[in-house]
Amino acid sequence: MKKIMAVLLALTMILTLNTFAVAEGKTAMTPGTYTGSAQGQNGAVTVEVTVTADAIESIVVTDQQETPGIGAPLTDAGNEGDTPIAVLPGRMVEAQTWSVDSVSGATITSYALRNAVKDALTQAGAVADEWKKDVEKPKADFTEKTYDVVIVGGGGAGLAAAISAKQQGAETVLILEKCGAVGGDTLVCGAIYNCPDEELQSAGTLSDAKKAQIESVLAKETTTEDEKALVDEVTAEWKVYQDSGRTDIFDSDAWYTLQTYDGGDRVADLNLVKVLCYNAKDGYDWIKSLGMEFNNVIGQGAGSLWERTHTSTMKMGTGFISTYVNTLAAMDGVDLMTSTSGKELVTDENGAVTGVKAEDVNGNAYTFTATKGVILATGGFAANGSMIAEYNTSDKWASTDLSKVKTTNRYACSQGDGITMALGAGADLYQMEQIQLLYLGNVKDGQLTKYPPRVVNGTDQEIFINKEGKRFVQEDGRRDTICLAVLAQTDSMFYFLESADGNYTDVDTALSADGFSLRSLEEQGYVYIADTLDEMAEKLGMDADTLKATVESFNESVAAGEDKDGFGRTLFSTQLTKGPWVATPRTACLHHTMGGVHIDTSCRVLNAEGNAIKGLYAAGEITGGIHGANRLGGNAVVDTVVFGKLAGETVVADNK
């Protein structure tokens, strides 16, 4: 009996000591698997966390709707860099804490994962703060390395430049990206690409309103010989078209160029506009050759002004970026460093750029020598309030404090870093006052997300109504004109109004452009759905008779093929007659900065004297002078493809 009591006493002491040992550091948990959840960027992030009494054994993400390439992996291989869904669970288990650092550029998803794990640990009996600790970072180091080409910025233009440089013969290429994964704003764009396409445009019909649009542009006075020559070229093409008796969509490189130039108020560098437009179809064919897929139909994207818009088969810009990522993964000699920011350009005694100084999130410093050149592709500055305030000097937005306006851009990607670096190397800036707003931002956070699919393909199946239930603008007009009109409406917002007469009829199965069901968007307050206009008016708090009169008048315009309301709309494909009706609240947000680093027609960066800075190139939204005072919708992706590809070609050609 004494022996049994002794054993029991010993066991009790052991258990007591073990409990004390756990309690001394952390409150003991009840072993098992627990489900935790927290709100992410696009919905709930759900995890299953398995624990012992004193350890986190595993973390598995079981459900999430985060944006591919930002919050969640873009490709099966995950070779685009680090995304929170892919890397944070492992880091939490390794460090035995939920409080690991966020992934740069994906803060909301990172916080959601942390909070979901905290939720699960709390259910297991843990005290959350006891599992919070600073994860020790490795000691900061300094590294020097040499490449043929160093590209700062891993968005659309930077990735295109990397592929192009490799195709032209560069042996080693480095891509520096400050966010956790590549993609930039291209990843979250509307995925529309403009270029003339005779095959697809032949299926369309040129309306009288479109014919009048051509005549109007051709009738404008020209001020330079180059401008006159372009107008003469389009005039001759237009005459040939008319004389032939054709009825399909008229288009050409010259008309695309003139329309882009005219749509930007004819203040852009016409030579740069020509590079953009005359090479757009080649760029389209090039990216398709890499594996990019487009829908086999032509449309008119929001603000694109013409039916030459191609749309990706994948959500948002994921098709473009995954195509680039997969192409680069198959190329030897390409290094990618994410969570690493370019800080300063290295120059020699003659002012030539010879490399880049950089720093990663752990404080490690780098100097990368570029034997052939450095390409800046860091995007614009629409998310940098101080830069917006400094450069908003045009009369267009004089009545609006743009520094307080939401942006459609990814905050970390549009800070103007590359512009600052270029200035340090003596670069000239061009048309920095040209700033664009876009009316497609959701009213909650300004992002180009959670809107019905018709908007992506054009505006022919919807009308824009204000809070009073009235049309107020030409829906297929210029982006700046629409945004100015939106800002003048009650609460600076409006609604897309659509009916079941368009290209989807079942609201229970229809998906938004970024993959959300309309019913889920209704639950979250991003859209309103009603069976009748009376019901919709009640939901939106507007007069039903006014709303019904607006729709009736628009339908009369569709029947007549001209805008009876006097707004000048040219697209009339669908009368709005039956429910369910869908209304989507939207607002005008900062979207694109058309000004930036001054380049020549080969992407060489110029100094104040107009001379090329040896070794320095730029492509994408960081550059100025291409889009003028108003960028046509669908031209930004063309910009990244055409000029990114061209920058890669030039940096190699200049060193042969």
Buried (B, 14 or more C-beta within 10 A) or exposed (E): EEEEEEEEEEEEEEEEEEEEEBEEEBBBBEBEEBBBBBEBBBBEBBBBBBBEBBEBEBBEBEEBBBBBBBBBBBBEEBBBBBBBBBBBBEBBBEBEBBBBBBBBBBBBBBBBBBBBBBBBBBBBBBEBEEBEEEEEEEEEEEEEEEBBBBBBBBBBBBBBBBBBBBBBEBEBBBBBBBBBBBBBBBBBBBBBBBBBBEEBBEEBEBBEBBBEBBEEBBEEEBEEEEBEEBBEBBBEBBEEBEEEEEEBBBBBBBBBBBBBBBBBBBBBBBEBBBBBBBBBBEBBEBBEEBEBEBBEEBBBBBBBBBBBBBBBEBBBBBBBBBBBBBBBEEEEEBBBBBBBBBBBBBBEEEBBBBBBBBBBBEEBBBBBBBBBBBBBBBBBBBBBBEBBEBBBEBEBBEEBEBBEBBBBBBEBBBBBBBBBBBBEBBBBBBBBBBBBBBBBBBBBBBBBBBBBBBBBBBBBBBBBBBBBBBBBBBBBBBBBBBBBBBBEBEEBBBBBBBBBBBBBEEBEEBBBBBBBBBBBBBEEEBBBBBEBBEBBBEEBEBEBEBBBEBBEBBBEBBEEEBBBBEBBBBBBEBBBEEBBBBBBBBBBBBBBBBBBBBBBEBBBBBBEEEEBBBBBBBBBBBBBBBBBBBBBBBBBBBBBBBBBBBBBBBBBEBBE
